[in-house]
Amino acid sequence: MSHDDMIGAVTTLHHAPPELSYPGLSPQLLARVRQLWSARGLDFDRAWARGVRSLPGFRALPRPDGAPSSAQVDLVFLFDQCVIWLRALHAGAELGRRQESEGLDPAQWHGLAAVSARLTDQVSALRLLALTGLPMQAMQIARSVSEDVDMMLVLLARRKLAARFTACRDVEEANAFWRRHIAGGRAFRAITEKLYDVGLDYSADTDYARWRRQVLAVLGAAVHGTALTPPSGDPALRNDDSVYFCAFRIHELCAYAQLIRPALTGALDRAADEAAQSGLADDGLAALAAPLSAVLLNQIQSLPQPAAPRATREATRH
């Protein structure tokens, strides 16, 4: 292939429709997603190019070889929309921080901007690891993603805690804050108390709580390195456990943020409107954060079933 042909091929890929990066994607899922975006007046192709195609080390999915269904491809496709929303959320939180927009305290905007920046880096790395046959490393990141989701919800639910977080000035103070308020499930317990007030029961004896502990146990084995480490070629882990759990947790972040007061969507909307009126520059993602929340919530039912129980059984045998 000549140099000009190579340049042309790269240019064609860069401007290609998103679905070409997901060979074997369910046509029904693609149609539903495009309909959801269109109903909100959102340009899916443009947002995907900005939010996913621009990721460092972006990789299209490999063409499936005799896969029995489109489940794994569908899962990554839905995960990538979570990535778009996270990047939009970060852009919106950064605008809110810079403008000190109404709806959230300055400390809340600051904390959300900081944690969402870390989250976007983590999901970008997780995506690359999961697609390059490094499932254990992806699982390590998945555990951190889950903690950061809890962290963001706590910052929304507890203003004083957000102020303490942003007051940390060095690594020692930040570690002390994490141990006292976030680690060991403390953040999740604080969130469940808030959710219980609006009629959602996630106490320790519920099916959800047991499933969550089960998944975190598998992810913890990946972090701490034990004899439970599964074979590197195990296809059940490659795209399922870490990608599913992260997608599920990001959907939870999106959903619960609407139930905890103050509502995140309204605050993001105001921040984007203020930025547009003042001419404050951004990359165009911030305006997506609020409307894309509704799209994401409508996709929860489309997530394939988790592979985490399979992974737990596999780990137990080892």
C-alpha positions in Angstrom: 0.0 0.0 0.0 1.4 3.4 -1.0 1.8 6.3 1.5 -1.2 8.1 -0.1 -3.4 5.0 0.2 -2.5 4.6 3.9 -3.4 8.2 4.5 -6.7 7.7 2.7 -7.5 4.6 4.7 -6.9 6.3 8.0 -9.0 9.3 7.0 -11.8 7.0 5.9 -11.7 5.2 9.2 -11.7 8.5 11.2 -14.9 9.6 9.4 -16.6 6.2 9.2 -19.9 5.6 10.9 -19.5 4.3 14.5 -21.1 0.9 13.7 -18.1 0.0 11.5 -16.0 -0.2 14.7 -18.4 -2.8 16.2 -18.5 -5.8 13.7 -21.3 -8.1 14.6 -23.3 -5.5 16.5 -27.0 -6.2 16.9 -28.9 -4.2 14.2 -31.8 -3.9 16.6 -29.7 -2.4 19.3 -28.1 0.0 16.9 -31.5 1.1 15.6 -32.8 1.6 19.2 -29.8 3.6 20.2 -30.0 5.9 17.2 -33.7 6.4 17.9 -33.0 7.3 21.5 -30.4 9.9 20.5 -32.5 11.3 17.7 -35.5 11.7 20.0 -33.4 14.0 22.2 -32.1 16.0 19.2 -28.6 14.6 19.7 -26.1 13.8 16.9 -24.8 10.3 17.8 -22.1 10.1 15.1 -20.6 13.4 16.1 -20.7 12.7 19.8 -19.2 9.2 19.3 -16.3 10.8 17.3 -15.6 13.3 20.1 -16.2 11.0 23.0 -14.9 7.5 21.9 -13.0 7.8 18.6 -10.7 10.4 20.2 -9.8 8.2 23.1 -6.0 7.6 23.5 -5.2 4.2 22.0 -8.7 3.8 20.5 -9.3 0.4 19.1 -12.2 -0.9 17.0 -13.5 -4.3 18.0 -12.0 -7.3 16.3 -14.3 -9.1 13.9 -16.0 -11.9 15.9 -14.9 -15.4 15.0 -17.9 -17.8 15.3 -19.4 -15.9 18.3 -22.8 -17.5 19.2 -24.4 -14.1 19.6 -23.8 -10.3 19.5 -23.8 -10.0 23.3 -20.1 -9.1 23.8 -20.1 -6.6 21.0 -23.4 -5.1 22.2 -21.9 -4.8 25.7 -18.9 -2.8 24.5 -21.1 -0.6 22.3 -23.2 0.3 25.3 -20.1 0.7 27.5 -18.8 3.2 25.0 -21.9 5.4 25.4 -21.2 5.4 29.1 -17.7 6.7 28.2 -19.3 9.5 26.1 -21.5 10.5 29.0 -18.6 10.4 31.5 -16.6 12.7 29.3 -19.6 15.0 28.9 -20.2 14.9 32.6 -16.5 16.0 33.2 -16.8 18.8 30.7 -20.0 20.0 32.3 -18.6 19.8 35.8 -15.5 21.7 34.8 -17.7 24.5 33.3 -19.7 24.5 36.6 -16.4 24.8 38.6 -15.0 27.6 36.5 -18.2 29.6 36.6 -19.3 28.6 40.1 -22.7 27.9 38.6 -25.8 27.6 40.8 -27.2 24.2 41.7 -24.1 22.8 43.4 -21.7 24.3 45.9 -18.3 25.3 44.6 -16.7 22.4 46.5 -19.2 20.0 44.9 -18.3 21.3 41.4 -14.6 21.1 42.2 -14.9 17.5 43.5 -17.0 16.3 40.6 -14.6 17.8 38.1 -11.6 16.1 39.8 -13.2 12.7 40.2 -14.8 12.6 36.8 -11.4 13.4 35.2 -10.0 10.4 36.9 -13.0 8.3 35.9 -12.6 9.2 32.2 -8.9 8.1 32.3 -9.8 4.9 34.0 -12.6 3.8 31.6 -10.3 4.7 28.6 -7.6 2.4 30.0 -10.1 -0.3 30.9 -11.5 -0.3 27.4 -8.1 -0.7 25.9 -7.1 -3.5 28.3 -10.3 -5.4 27.9 -10.0 -5.4 24.1 -6.3 -6.4 24.1 -6.7 -9.6 26.1 -5.6 -8.3 29.5 -8.8 -9.0 31.6 -7.1 -9.1 35.0 -5.6 -5.6 34.6 -9.0 -4.4 33.4 -10.6 -5.9 36.5 -8.2 -4.0 38.7 -9.3 -0.7 37.1 -13.0 -1.7 37.4 -12.7 -1.8 41.2 -11.3 1.8 41.2 -14.1 2.9 38.8 -16.7 1.5 41.3 -15.1 3.4 44.2 -15.0 6.6 42.2 -18.7 6.2 41.2 -19.5 6.0 44.9 -17.3 9.0 45.6 -19.1 11.2 43.1 -22.5 10.2 44.5 -21.3 11.0 48.0 -20.0 14.4 46.9 -23.5 15.1 45.6 -25.3 13.8 48.7 -23.1 15.4 51.4 -22.0 19.0 50.8 -19.8 19.1 53.9 -17.9 16.0 52.8 -17.3 17.6 49.4 -15.8 20.6 51.2 -13.5 18.3 53.2 -12.4 16.5 50.1 -11.5 19.7 48.2 -9.7 21.0 51.3 -7.1 18.2 51.1 -3.8 19.7 50.1 -1.4 16.8 50.0 -1.3 13.0 49.4 -1.4 12.2 53.1 -4.5 14.2 53.7 -6.2 12.7 50.6 -5.3 9.2 51.8 -6.7 9.9 55.3 -9.9 11.3 53.7 -10.3 8.2 51.6 -9.7 5.7 54.4 -12.2 7.6 56.7 -15.0 8.3 54.3 -14.7 6.1 51.2 -12.8 2.9 51.7 -14.4 -0.3 53.0 -17.8 0.4 51.6 -18.3 3.5 53.7 -19.3 5.7 50.7 -21.8 3.1 49.5 -23.4 2.9 52.9 -23.8 6.6 52.9 -25.4 6.5 49.5 -27.8 3.7 50.4 -29.1 5.8 53.3 -30.0 8.6 50.9 -31.6 6.1 48.4 -33.6 4.5 51.2 -35.2 7.9 51.9 -36.7 7.8 48.3 -37.9 4.2 48.6 -34.9 2.2 47.3 -33.6 -0.5 49.7 -30.0 -1.6 49.1 -29.3 -2.9 52.6 -26.8 -5.7 53.1 -29.3 -8.6 52.8 -30.8 -7.6 49.4 -30.0 -9.6 46.2 -28.3 -6.5 44.8 -26.0 -6.1 47.8 -25.0 -9.8 47.6 -24.4 -9.5 43.9 -22.3 -6.4 44.4 -20.2 -8.1 47.1 -19.7 -11.1 44.8 -18.4 -8.9 41.9 -16.2 -6.9 44.2 -14.7 -10.1 45.6 -13.7 -11.2 42.1 -12.3 -7.7 41.3 -10.5 -7.7 44.7 -8.7 -11.0 43.8 -7.5 -9.3 40.6 -6.1 -6.3 42.6 -4.4 -8.3 45.4 -3.1 -11.1 43.3 -3.9 -14.6 44.7 -4.1 -18.2 43.5 -7.6 -17.3 42.2 -6.1 -15.7 39.1 -7.9 -17.2 36.1 -6.2 -18.3 32.9 -5.3 -15.3 30.8 -7.1 -16.7 27.8 -10.5 -17.2 29.6 -13.0 -15.7 27.2 -15.7 -15.4 29.9 -13.6 -12.6 31.5 -12.2 -10.7 28.6 -15.1 -8.4 27.9 -17.7 -9.4 30.4 -16.8 -8.9 34.0 -15.0 -5.6 34.1 -16.8 -4.0 31.2 -20.2 -5.0 32.4 -19.7 -4.0 36.0 -18.3 -0.6 35.0 -21.2 0.0 32.5 -23.7 -1.0 35.2 -22.1 1.3 37.8 -22.0 4.3 35.4 -25.6 3.7 34.7 -26.2 3.7 38.5 -24.3 7.0 38.8 -26.5 8.5 36.1 -29.7 7.2 37.7 -29.0 7.8 41.4 -27.7 11.3 40.6 -31.3 12.1 39.6 -32.6 10.9 42.9 -30.1 12.6 45.2 -30.8 16.3 45.8 -29.6 18.6 44.4 -30.3 16.9 41.0 -27.2 16.7 38.9 -28.9 17.0 35.6 -30.4 20.4 36.3 -27.1 21.7 37.6 -25.3 20.5 34.4 -28.0 22.1 32.2 -27.6 25.5 33.9 -23.8 25.3 33.7 -24.0 24.6 29.9 -26.5 27.4 29.3 -24.4 29.9 31.3 -21.3 28.9 29.3 -23.2 29.3 26.0 -24.4 32.8 27.0 -21.0 34.0 28.2 -19.2 32.5 25.2 -17.0 30.3 27.4 -15.3 27.8 25.2 -15.5 24.1 25.6 -15.1 21.0 23.3 -18.9 20.7 22.7 -19.3 17.8 25.1 -20.6 19.7 28.1 -24.0 20.5 26.4 -24.5 16.7 26.0 -24.3 15.9 29.7 -27.8 16.6 30.8 -29.8 15.3 27.7 -27.6 12.3 27.4 -28.5 11.3 30.9 -32.0 10.4 29.7 -30.6 8.3 26.8 -28.3 6.4 29.2 -31.2 5.6 31.6 -33.2 4.2 28.7 -30.3 1.8 27.9 -30.1 0.0 31.2 -32.5 -2.6 30.1 -30.4 -3.3 27.0 -27.3 -4.4 29.0 -26.5 -8.1 28.5 -26.6 -10.2 31.7 -23.5 -10.0 33.8 -20.8 -12.7 33.6 -19.7 -12.0 37.2 -21.4 -15.1 38.6 -19.6 -17.2 36.0 -16.3 -15.6 37.0 -16.9 -16.2 40.7 -17.6 -19.9 40.0 -14.4 -20.1 37.9 -12.4 -18.4 40.7 -13.8 -20.7 43.3 -12.7 -23.8 41.4 -9.1 -22.5 41.5 
